[in-house]
Each structure stands twice: as C-alpha cells, then as structure tokens.
C-alpha cells in the first residue's frame, strides 16, 4: 500500500469474544537492553521459545559497544547563557599493538563551529586482559571518572549478556510462527490473525520478564489490542497483507534463485527453503479464511515462487539420493 496505516482508524478493544474479532494488533519496543545469556536461555526454555545461544562477543566488539554506549548531553548556564555539551567516545589512532583505545571527548555546541576537548583515554590491553583509562582531565560539568567506570562496567556486561538485537530476533521469530503480518509503519507493529492471537500473551509475558532482567534499567514495552471483525478492518488488513507478503516473496525468490545458481550442495538448506515457501502459501490460505476473500492479487508471484520451490525440492532429492548411493 502507498500510505502507512493510521492507528486512529483501527477499531480496537481491550477484550472481546473471539468470534467477533479479526485478530490482535501487537506492538513492542525494545530499549538498548542487556540480559544475562544464562538467564535468557533459562527464560526461553521455561516459556518454550527458541534461543539460538549466540556466541560470546569478541573483546573488540564488546569494547566498541561499551564505549559507544557512554554518551551524555549536558545543558548548563554560564554567565546567563545556556551552554550545551555532548560527551561521547570516538576513535583515535592506535598507539600500541594489541591495545584497543578510544578517547572520551566533550563537544561544545556553538552557533558556528563546535569545539572539542579530550577528557580521557579508555583502553583495553588484549595481552594483559586489562581495562584501564588514563590522561583524565578535570571538568566541572562532566563526571569523567564516572563515565570511564561506566564504560568498564558495560564492557564486562557485553561479554556475558545478550543485547537488544538478540532479544529482538527471539521476538520476531516467535511472531513469525503466529503467521503475523507486519504493519507498514516504522517500529515493531504486527497484525496477528484470530487463529493465533491467543499465543500473543506468551510474547507479552516474555518481554515483561526481559524488562525485569534488563541490566540497563531502560524500559521494554509490549501491548496488544483486539481488532474488531468488520468490512473496513478486513479491507485494511488485506492491504497490509499484500504489502508485507510481496516483500517476503521477493526475498524468497532472491534467496531461492541464489541457491539454485550457486549450486548449493546442502539438501538440508534446500529443504528448509522449500518448507518456508510452503508455510508462506499456508499463511495465505489462513488469511483468506480470516479476511473472507480470495487473496489473488499475488497469484503470479506465488506461481513463480512455486516453480523455484519445485526446483529446490528436485535438487534436494537428487543430493539425498547421491549421498545414499
């Protein structure tokens, strides 16, 4: 669709009888969170959610992420004038092999040219496995030592915690299992159809626990409302379905085409994409029931995708036969 959906035009309710509902509108927002990986794995296991157990961050990635999160905006008055400072870490020239280094700087925001002052060096020595900071400059408006200590704390956390992107992957994978359709606006907003909307509570409970376990103290939000089943809402969700699935089909076609052209020798990978294509077609059939209409606007695209799926299946069977011979 050309115009993003207006939430003011969506008929919603906090609760209602399932037969009168089209589905649920689900929204969630993730902060720059950090959750202990072991606690996250235990939570996912308890709630039946898939957790891939992502590998530990390298010290270089942890160092860059930690120093990147050290950022403050300071507003104060000097001689009756308001002054604005931005404090953050930026790259500097590497001075020693095996030493990761960034400098903490204060940027004074002026009308014409901003001024920059170095406040400290923040470093990590790979050989000795030590985190340190030096060349600290006293500043009346900035807690330089406190910010350096914050960088060190975050550095330790990043090596043992899952971040926002990893939690987001868990959420999006679960939502995909609900045959949800992403609404075409920025952010995490999904339409969950009636036949899977009962499982939305799992995600809301999961994110409530993530909020409790989050080490950054920044809020994690999740909410959902019922969408009434009427002609107007069915028309809106039909448009959203077409917009979302058209993108999915294009992605699937690109991936399937690459596997065929590159001559993939993994029958497991080929079969996985055949299953994904089958699931997308099953999703279309379910939405036809929910929306009470034939969703034939993408028949040509689905036909082309089905041909690719058949080619993938044939190649997978051939590879299985060769390995068994």
C-alpha atoms as a printed R data frame, in Angstrom:
    type eleno elety resid chain resno       x       y       z
1   ATOM     1    CA   UNK     A     1   0.000   0.000   0.000
2   ATOM     2    CA   UNK     A     2   1.183   3.570  -0.620
3   ATOM     3    CA   UNK     A     3   0.105   5.170   2.658
4   ATOM     4    CA   UNK     A     4   1.036   3.804   6.103
5   ATOM     5    CA   UNK     A     5  -1.887   2.699   8.197
6   ATOM     6    CA   UNK     A     6  -3.320   5.220  10.659
7   ATOM     7    CA   UNK     A     7  -3.821   3.682  14.078
8   ATOM     8    CA   UNK     A     8  -6.591   6.171  14.734
9   ATOM     9    CA   UNK     A     9  -8.613   4.434  12.031
10  ATOM    10    CA   UNK     A    10  -8.211   0.969  13.534
11  ATOM    11    CA   UNK     A    11 -11.133  -0.253  15.600
12  ATOM    12    CA   UNK     A    12  -9.705  -1.878  18.693
13  ATOM    13    CA   UNK     A    13 -10.855  -3.239  22.008
14  ATOM    14    CA   UNK     A    14  -9.108  -4.361  25.163
15  ATOM    15    CA   UNK     A    15 -11.001  -7.653  25.181
16  ATOM    16    CA   UNK     A    16 -13.802  -9.417  23.412
17  ATOM    17    CA   UNK     A    17 -15.265 -12.673  22.171
18  ATOM    18    CA   UNK     A    18 -13.050 -14.407  19.640
19  ATOM    19    CA   UNK     A    19 -15.774 -14.899  17.030
20  ATOM    20    CA   UNK     A    20 -16.229 -11.122  16.801
21  ATOM    21    CA   UNK     A    21 -12.518 -10.383  16.444
22  ATOM    22    CA   UNK     A    22 -10.377 -10.228  13.346
23  ATOM    23    CA   UNK     A    23  -7.212 -10.646  15.354
24  ATOM    24    CA   UNK     A    24  -4.877  -8.586  17.503
25  ATOM    25    CA   UNK     A    25  -2.704  -5.567  16.900
26  ATOM    26    CA   UNK     A    26   0.609  -6.237  18.653
27  ATOM    27    CA   UNK     A    27   3.251  -3.623  19.426
28  ATOM    28    CA   UNK     A    28   6.545  -3.934  21.237
29  ATOM    29    CA   UNK     A    29   9.511  -1.654  21.789
30  ATOM    30    CA   UNK     A    30  12.980  -2.712  22.924
31  ATOM    31    CA   UNK     A    31  15.453  -0.397  24.597
32  ATOM    32    CA   UNK     A    32  19.215  -0.761  24.421
33  ATOM    33    CA   UNK     A    33  18.932  -3.721  26.771
34  ATOM    34    CA   UNK     A    34  21.419  -6.216  28.191
35  ATOM    35    CA   UNK     A    35  20.255  -9.549  29.628
36  ATOM    36    CA   UNK     A    36  22.484 -12.250  31.077
37  ATOM    37    CA   UNK     A    37  22.697 -15.032  28.488
38  ATOM    38    CA   UNK     A    38  22.200 -17.836  31.001
39  ATOM    39    CA   UNK     A    39  19.112 -16.125  32.434
40  ATOM    40    CA   UNK     A    40  17.784 -15.520  28.921
41  ATOM    41    CA   UNK     A    41  18.344 -19.144  27.926
42  ATOM    42    CA   UNK     A    42  16.520 -20.343  31.065
43  ATOM    43    CA   UNK     A    43  13.620 -17.965  30.412
44  ATOM    44    CA   UNK     A    44  13.271 -19.087  26.794
45  ATOM    45    CA   UNK     A    45  13.372 -22.730  27.862
46  ATOM    46    CA   UNK     A    46  10.683 -22.146  30.502
47  ATOM    47    CA   UNK     A    47   8.410 -20.366  28.005
48  ATOM    48    CA   UNK     A    48   9.021 -22.673  25.046
49  ATOM    49    CA   UNK     A    49  10.768 -20.027  22.939
50  ATOM    50    CA   UNK     A    50  13.710 -20.790  20.685
51  ATOM    51    CA   UNK     A    51  17.022 -19.336  21.792
52  ATOM    52    CA   UNK     A    52  19.965 -19.888  19.494
53  ATOM    53    CA   UNK     A    53  22.505 -19.333  22.229
54  ATOM    54    CA   UNK     A    54  24.517 -16.719  20.375
55  ATOM    55    CA   UNK     A    55  28.247 -16.825  20.883
56  ATOM    56    CA   UNK     A    56  30.141 -14.580  23.274
57  ATOM    57    CA   UNK     A    57  31.069 -11.193  21.830
58  ATOM    58    CA   UNK     A    58  34.703 -10.681  20.945
59  ATOM    59    CA   UNK     A    59  36.531  -8.293  23.257
60  ATOM    60    CA   UNK     A    60  36.853  -5.838  20.357
61  ATOM    61    CA   UNK     A    61  33.088  -5.803  19.749
62  ATOM    62    CA   UNK     A    62  32.376  -5.609  23.482
63  ATOM    63    CA   UNK     A    63  34.823  -2.715  23.863
64  ATOM    64    CA   UNK     A    64  33.355  -0.773  20.945
65  ATOM    65    CA   UNK     A    65  29.768  -1.390  22.102
66  ATOM    66    CA   UNK     A    66  30.532  -0.407  25.690
67  ATOM    67    CA   UNK     A    67  32.345   2.808  24.818
68  ATOM    68    CA   UNK     A    68  29.702   3.598  22.223
69  ATOM    69    CA   UNK     A    69  27.033   3.497  24.933
70  ATOM    70    CA   UNK     A    70  28.850   6.077  27.041
71  ATOM    71    CA   UNK     A    71  27.097   9.232  25.936
72  ATOM    72    CA   UNK     A    72  25.666  12.256  27.755
73  ATOM    73    CA   UNK     A    73  24.038  15.531  26.805
74  ATOM    74    CA   UNK     A    74  24.677  18.257  29.358
75  ATOM    75    CA   UNK     A    75  22.871  21.601  29.498
76  ATOM    76    CA   UNK     A    76  24.097  24.277  31.881
77  ATOM    77    CA   UNK     A    77  24.212  28.044  32.192
78  ATOM    78    CA   UNK     A    78  27.315  30.210  32.026
79  ATOM    79    CA   UNK     A    79  27.005  33.938  32.703
80  ATOM    80    CA   UNK     A    80  23.309  33.842  31.910
81  ATOM    81    CA   UNK     A    81  23.804  31.919  28.651
82  ATOM    82    CA   UNK     A    82  22.716  28.357  28.072
83  ATOM    83    CA   UNK     A    83  25.558  26.064  27.057
84  ATOM    84    CA   UNK     A    84  25.131  22.593  25.564
85  ATOM    85    CA   UNK     A    85  27.764  19.841  25.703
86  ATOM    86    CA   UNK     A    86  27.809  16.419  24.070
87  ATOM    87    CA   UNK     A    87  30.077  13.878  25.776
88  ATOM    88    CA   UNK     A    88  30.920  10.629  23.970
89  ATOM    89    CA   UNK     A    89  33.707   8.306  22.852
90  ATOM    90    CA   UNK     A    90  35.350   8.482  19.464
91  ATOM    91    CA   UNK     A    91  38.106   6.605  17.677
92  ATOM    92    CA   UNK     A    92  41.702   7.653  17.951
93  ATOM    93    CA   UNK     A    93  44.904   6.458  16.394
94  ATOM    94    CA   UNK     A    94  46.080   3.098  17.697
95  ATOM    95    CA   UNK     A    95  49.354   3.591  19.549
96  ATOM    96    CA   UNK     A    96  50.297   0.054  20.565
97  ATOM    97    CA   UNK     A    97  49.730  -3.356  19.073
98  ATOM    98    CA   UNK     A    98  47.143  -5.368  20.940
99  ATOM    99    CA   UNK     A    99  45.667  -2.309  22.664
100 ATOM   100    CA   UNK     A   100  42.118  -1.155  21.914
101 ATOM   101    CA   UNK     A   101  41.709   2.543  22.543
102 ATOM   102    CA   UNK     A   102  39.091   5.273  22.246
103 ATOM   103    CA   UNK     A   103  39.035   8.770  23.665
104 ATOM   104    CA   UNK     A   104  36.316  10.414  25.708
105 ATOM   105    CA   UNK     A   105  35.596  13.879  24.338
106 ATOM   106    CA   UNK     A   106  33.393  16.847  25.197
107 ATOM   107    CA   UNK     A   107  31.863  18.654  22.260
108 ATOM   108    CA   UNK     A   108  30.764  22.224  22.966
109 ATOM   109    CA   UNK     A   109  27.876  23.122  20.694
110 ATOM   110    CA   UNK     A   110  28.337  26.604  19.234
111 ATOM   111    CA   UNK     A   111  26.445  28.534  16.596
112 ATOM   112    CA   UNK     A   112  29.218  28.395  14.010
113 ATOM   113    CA   UNK     A   113  31.959  25.914  14.900
114 ATOM   114    CA   UNK     A   114  31.790  23.284  17.629
115 ATOM   115    CA   UNK     A   115  34.767  22.884  19.953
116 ATOM   116    CA   UNK     A   116  36.202  19.528  21.069
117 ATOM   117    CA   UNK     A   117  38.112  18.734  24.243
118 ATOM   118    CA   UNK     A   118  39.696  15.413  25.102
119 ATOM   119    CA   UNK     A   119  38.717  14.237  28.591
120 ATOM   120    CA   UNK     A   120  40.333  10.793  28.834
121 ATOM   121    CA   UNK     A   121  41.710   7.749  27.040
122 ATOM   122    CA   UNK     A   122  39.805   4.489  27.549
123 ATOM   123    CA   UNK     A   123  41.803   1.363  26.682
124 ATOM   124    CA   UNK     A   124  41.820  -2.417  26.800
125 ATOM   125    CA   UNK     A   125  45.072  -4.380  26.607
126 ATOM   126    CA   UNK     A   126  44.474  -7.762  24.956
127 ATOM   127    CA   UNK     A   127  47.783  -9.217  26.112
128 ATOM   128    CA   UNK     A   128  47.271  -8.495  29.819
129 ATOM   129    CA   UNK     A   129  43.440  -8.621  29.599
130 ATOM   130    CA   UNK     A   130  43.180  -5.347  31.489
131 ATOM   131    CA   UNK     A   131  40.749  -2.470  31.048
132 ATOM   132    CA   UNK     A   132  42.120   0.934  32.023
133 ATOM   133    CA   UNK     A   133  41.722   4.658  31.479
134 ATOM   134    CA   UNK     A   134  44.256   7.447  31.742
135 ATOM   135    CA   UNK     A   135  45.026  11.070  30.797
136 ATOM   136    CA   UNK     A   136  41.892  12.145  32.694
137 ATOM   137    CA   UNK     A   137  41.107  15.859  32.563
138 ATOM   138    CA   UNK     A   138  39.132  17.540  35.326
139 ATOM   139    CA   UNK     A   139  35.903  19.124  34.108
140 ATOM   140    CA   UNK     A   140  33.450  20.985  36.331
141 ATOM   141    CA   UNK     A   141  30.454  19.844  34.289
142 ATOM   142    CA   UNK     A   142  31.400  16.262  33.445
143 ATOM   143    CA   UNK     A   143  31.972  13.290  35.746
144 ATOM   144    CA   UNK     A   144  34.899  11.982  33.714
145 ATOM   145    CA   UNK     A   145  35.870   9.214  36.137
146 ATOM   146    CA   UNK     A   146  32.260   8.087  36.441
147 ATOM   147    CA   UNK     A   147  31.875   7.794  32.676
148 ATOM   148    CA   UNK     A   148  35.094   5.790  32.381
149 ATOM   149    CA   UNK     A   149  33.897   3.441  35.106
150 ATOM   150    CA   UNK     A   150  30.571   3.120  33.304
151 ATOM   151    CA   UNK     A   151  32.423   2.086  30.140
152 ATOM   152    CA   UNK     A   152  34.273  -0.606  32.111
153 ATOM   153    CA   UNK     A   153  31.034  -1.916  33.646
154 ATOM   154    CA   UNK     A   154  29.364  -2.081  30.243
155 ATOM   155    CA   UNK     A   155  32.414  -3.821  28.792
156 ATOM   156    CA   UNK     A   156  32.034  -6.635  31.339
157 ATOM   157    CA   UNK     A   157  28.288  -6.862  30.717
158 ATOM   158    CA   UNK     A   158  28.608  -7.009  26.932
159 ATOM   159    CA   UNK     A   159  30.784 -10.104  27.247
160 ATOM   160    CA   UNK     A   160  28.197 -12.037  29.272
161 ATOM   161    CA   UNK     A   161  24.875 -10.557  28.141
162 ATOM   162    CA   UNK     A   162  22.588 -10.766  25.140
163 ATOM   163    CA   UNK     A   163  21.801  -7.402  23.607
164 ATOM   164    CA   UNK     A   164  18.729  -5.806  22.052
165 ATOM   165    CA   UNK     A   165  19.296  -7.357  18.634
166 ATOM   166    CA   UNK     A   166  19.436 -10.888  20.028
167 ATOM   167    CA   UNK     A   167  16.239 -10.450  22.055
168 ATOM   168    CA   UNK     A   168  14.612  -8.857  19.016
169 ATOM   169    CA   UNK     A   169  15.469 -11.950  16.956
170 ATOM   170    CA   UNK     A   170  13.749 -14.184  19.527
171 ATOM   171    CA   UNK     A   171  10.634 -11.995  19.425
172 ATOM   172    CA   UNK     A   172  10.458 -11.717  15.639
173 ATOM   173    CA   UNK     A   173  10.957 -15.471  15.166
174 ATOM   174    CA   UNK     A   174   8.108 -16.169  17.573
175 ATOM   175    CA   UNK     A   175   5.857 -13.628  15.860
176 ATOM   176    CA   UNK     A   176   6.637 -15.270  12.527
177 ATOM   177    CA   UNK     A   177   5.277 -18.543  13.956
178 ATOM   178    CA   UNK     A   178   1.965 -16.725  14.589
179 ATOM   179    CA   UNK     A   179   1.561 -16.004  10.839
180 ATOM   180    CA   UNK     A   180   1.510 -12.329  11.745
181 ATOM   181    CA   UNK     A   181   1.690  -9.528   9.190
182 ATOM   182    CA   UNK     A   182   3.980  -6.572   9.802
183 ATOM   183    CA   UNK     A   183   2.119  -3.279   9.568
184 ATOM   184    CA   UNK     A   184   3.773  -0.864   7.148
185 ATOM   185    CA   UNK     A   185   4.990   1.762   9.583
186 ATOM   186    CA   UNK     A   186   8.277   2.109  11.424
187 ATOM   187    CA   UNK     A   187   8.668   0.046  14.548
188 ATOM   188    CA   UNK     A   188   7.504  -3.366  15.689
189 ATOM   189    CA   UNK     A   189   3.801  -3.358  14.875
190 ATOM   190    CA   UNK     A   190   2.087  -6.542  13.716
191 ATOM   191    CA   UNK     A   191  -1.374  -7.826  12.911
192 ATOM   192    CA   UNK     A   192  -1.804 -11.277  14.479
193 ATOM   193    CA   UNK     A   193  -4.746 -13.195  12.944
194 ATOM   194    CA   UNK     A   194  -7.535 -14.675  15.008
195 ATOM   195    CA   UNK     A   195  -6.352 -18.296  14.853
196 ATOM   196    CA   UNK     A   196  -3.008 -17.490  16.551
197 ATOM   197    CA   UNK     A   197  -3.817 -14.393  18.622
198 ATOM   198    CA   UNK     A   198  -4.218 -16.491  21.787
199 ATOM   199    CA   UNK     A   199  -0.446 -17.014  21.775
200 ATOM   200    CA   UNK     A   200   0.348 -13.280  21.901
201 ATOM   201    CA   UNK     A   201   0.281 -13.477  25.712
202 ATOM   202    CA   UNK     A   202   3.440 -15.598  25.597
203 ATOM   203    CA   UNK     A   203   5.404 -12.787  23.973
204 ATOM   204    CA   UNK     A   204   3.995 -10.154  26.332
205 ATOM   205    CA   UNK     A   205   4.921 -12.289  29.359
206 ATOM   206    CA   UNK     A   206   8.380 -12.917  27.878
207 ATOM   207    CA   UNK     A   207   9.058  -9.201  27.416
208 ATOM   208    CA   UNK     A   208   7.784  -8.461  30.929
209 ATOM   209    CA   UNK     A   209  10.441 -10.839  32.237
210 ATOM   210    CA   UNK     A   210  13.064  -9.305  29.943
211 ATOM   211    CA   UNK     A   211  12.177  -5.928  31.452
212 ATOM   212    CA   UNK     A   212  12.876  -7.359  34.908
213 ATOM   213    CA   UNK     A   213  16.194  -8.931  33.870
214 ATOM   214    CA   UNK     A   214  17.427  -5.964  31.846
215 ATOM   215    CA   UNK     A   215  20.714  -4.609  33.251
216 ATOM   216    CA   UNK     A   216  20.440  -1.178  31.602
217 ATOM   217    CA   UNK     A   217  17.300  -0.096  33.505
218 ATOM   218    CA   UNK     A   218  15.752   1.166  30.265
219 ATOM   219    CA   UNK     A   219  12.096   0.172  29.710
220 ATOM   220    CA   UNK     A   220  10.890  -2.617  27.447
221 ATOM   221    CA   UNK     A   221   7.298  -2.174  26.299
222 ATOM   222    CA   UNK     A   222   4.716  -4.553  24.836
223 ATOM   223    CA   UNK     A   223   0.978  -4.230  24.347
224 ATOM   224    CA   UNK     A   224  -1.810  -5.616  22.208
225 ATOM   225    CA   UNK     A   225  -5.423  -4.770  21.410
226 ATOM   226    CA   UNK     A   226  -8.165  -6.730  19.707
227 ATOM   227    CA   UNK     A   227  -9.237  -5.711  16.206
228 ATOM   228    CA   UNK     A   228 -12.967  -5.919  15.563
229 ATOM   229    CA   UNK     A   229 -14.088  -8.049  12.633
230 ATOM   230    CA   UNK     A   230 -15.831  -5.743  10.188
231 ATOM   231    CA   UNK     A   231 -15.591  -4.974   6.481
232 ATOM   232    CA   UNK     A   232 -13.452  -1.867   6.945
233 ATOM   233    CA   UNK     A   233 -10.802  -3.623   9.037
234 ATOM   234    CA   UNK     A   234 -10.742  -6.626   6.712
235 ATOM   235    CA   UNK     A   235 -10.012  -4.273   3.812
236 ATOM   236    CA   UNK     A   236  -7.195  -2.548   5.712
237 ATOM   237    CA   UNK     A   237  -5.591  -5.820   6.761
238 ATOM   238    CA   UNK     A   238  -5.880  -7.140   3.201
239 ATOM   239    CA   UNK     A   239  -3.818  -4.180   2.016
240 ATOM   240    CA   UNK     A   240  -1.272  -4.760   4.762
241 ATOM   241    CA   UNK     A   241  -1.083  -8.467   3.874
242 ATOM   242    CA   UNK     A   242  -0.371  -7.686   0.233
243 ATOM   243    CA   UNK     A   243   2.320  -5.137   1.144
244 ATOM   244    CA   UNK     A   244   4.080  -7.440   3.613
245 ATOM   245    CA   UNK     A   245   3.859 -10.682   1.642
246 ATOM   246    CA   UNK     A   246   5.016  -9.036  -1.576
247 ATOM   247    CA   UNK     A   247   8.264  -8.190   0.214
248 ATOM   248    CA   UNK     A   248   8.533 -11.724   1.595
249 ATOM   249    CA   UNK     A   249   8.026 -13.253  -1.839
250 ATOM   250    CA   UNK     A   250  10.740 -11.017  -3.306
251 ATOM   251    CA   UNK     A   251  13.138 -12.064  -0.541
252 ATOM   252    CA   UNK     A   252  12.296 -15.751  -1.009
253 ATOM   253    CA   UNK     A   253  12.732 -15.521  -4.775
254 ATOM   254    CA   UNK     A   254  16.128 -13.876  -4.362
255 ATOM   255    CA   UNK     A   255  17.308 -16.483  -1.864
256 ATOM   256    CA   UNK     A   256  15.963 -19.459  -3.823
257 ATOM   257    CA   UNK     A   257  17.474 -18.120  -7.033
258 ATOM   258    CA   UNK     A   258  20.857 -17.748  -5.338
259 ATOM   259    CA   UNK     A   259  20.763 -21.335  -4.014
260 ATOM   260    CA   UNK     A   260  19.994 -22.642  -7.482
261 ATOM   261    CA   UNK     A   261  22.565 -20.514  -9.318
262 ATOM   262    CA   UNK     A   262  25.320 -21.203  -6.775
263 ATOM   263    CA   UNK     A   263  24.666 -24.951  -6.943
264 ATOM   264    CA   UNK     A   264  24.133 -25.424  -3.217
265 ATOM   265    CA   UNK     A   265  25.168 -28.904  -2.113
266 ATOM   266    CA   UNK     A   266  23.228 -28.902   1.161
267 ATOM   267    CA   UNK     A   267  19.897 -30.757   0.887
268 ATOM   268    CA   UNK     A   268  19.030 -29.552   4.406
269 ATOM   269    CA   UNK     A   269  19.280 -25.889   3.369
270 ATOM   270    CA   UNK     A   270  17.316 -26.515   0.176
271 ATOM   271    CA   UNK     A   271  14.564 -28.348   2.062
272 ATOM   272    CA   UNK     A   272  14.420 -25.591   4.677
273 ATOM   273    CA   UNK     A   273  13.576 -23.036   1.981
274 ATOM   274    CA   UNK     A   274  11.011 -25.371   0.412
275 ATOM   275    CA   UNK     A   275   9.358 -25.570   3.835
276 ATOM   276    CA   UNK     A   276   9.410 -21.769   4.176
277 ATOM   277    CA   UNK     A   277   7.734 -21.334   0.801
278 ATOM   278    CA   UNK     A   278   5.099 -23.927   1.730
279 ATOM   279    CA   UNK     A   279   4.499 -22.089   5.032
280 ATOM   280    CA   UNK     A   280   4.021 -18.794   3.208
281 ATOM   281    CA   UNK     A   281   1.394 -20.360   0.949
282 ATOM   282    CA   UNK     A   282  -0.314 -21.886   4.007
283 ATOM   283    CA   UNK     A   283  -0.317 -18.443   5.621
284 ATOM   284    CA   UNK     A   284  -2.087 -17.068   2.541
285 ATOM   285    CA   UNK     A   285  -4.790 -19.744   2.831
286 ATOM   286    CA   UNK     A   286  -5.333 -18.949   6.505
287 ATOM   287    CA   UNK     A   287  -5.648 -15.233   5.772
288 ATOM   288    CA   UNK     A   288  -8.203 -15.941   3.055
289 ATOM   289    CA   UNK     A   289 -10.358 -17.571   5.732
290 ATOM   290    CA   UNK     A   290  -9.842 -14.764   8.258
291 ATOM   291    CA   UNK     A   291 -10.375 -11.941   5.735
292 ATOM   292    CA   UNK     A   292 -13.226 -13.759   3.925
293 ATOM   293    CA   UNK     A   293 -11.853 -13.201   0.426
294 ATOM   294    CA   UNK     A   294  -9.647 -14.721  -2.229
295 ATOM   295    CA   UNK     A   295  -6.192 -13.155  -1.998
296 ATOM   296    CA   UNK     A   296  -5.435 -13.499  -5.683
297 ATOM   297    CA   UNK     A   297  -3.540 -10.230  -6.084
298 ATOM   298    CA   UNK     A   298  -0.212 -12.066  -5.893
299 ATOM   299    CA   UNK     A   299  -1.069 -15.197  -7.855
300 ATOM   300    CA   UNK     A   300   1.594 -14.510 -10.478
301 ATOM   301    CA   UNK     A   301   4.300 -14.002  -7.861
302 ATOM   302    CA   UNK     A   302   3.253 -17.126  -5.961
303 ATOM   303    CA   UNK     A   303   3.320 -19.159  -9.194
304 ATOM   304    CA   UNK     A   304   6.889 -18.052  -9.916
305 ATOM   305    CA   UNK     A   305   7.877 -18.837  -6.338
306 ATOM   306    CA   UNK     A   306   6.317 -22.292  -6.577
307 ATOM   307    CA   UNK     A   307   8.441 -23.082  -9.642
308 ATOM   308    CA   UNK     A   308  11.554 -22.181  -7.687
309 ATOM   309    CA   UNK     A   309  10.341 -24.319  -4.791
310 ATOM   310    CA   UNK     A   310   9.896 -27.305  -7.099
311 ATOM   311    CA   UNK     A   311  13.424 -26.837  -8.444
312 ATOM   312    CA   UNK     A   312  14.809 -26.703  -4.901
313 ATOM   313    CA   UNK     A   313  12.906 -29.873  -3.953
314 ATOM   314    CA   UNK     A   314  14.199 -31.745  -7.034
315 ATOM   315    CA   UNK     A   315  17.792 -30.736  -6.284
316 ATOM   316    CA   UNK     A   316  17.420 -31.729  -2.622
317 ATOM   317    CA   UNK     A   317  16.093 -35.189  -3.554
318 ATOM   318    CA   UNK     A   318  18.941 -35.643  -6.031
319 ATOM   319    CA   UNK     A   319  21.542 -34.768  -3.407
320 ATOM   320    CA   UNK     A   320  19.922 -37.126  -0.886
321 ATOM   321    CA   UNK     A   321  19.985 -39.926  -3.477
322 ATOM   322    CA   UNK     A   322  23.675 -39.304  -4.270
323 ATOM   323    CA   UNK     A   323  24.629 -39.454  -0.594
324 ATOM   324    CA   UNK     A   324  22.630 -42.645  -0.069
325 ATOM   325    CA   UNK     A   325  24.178 -44.372  -3.117
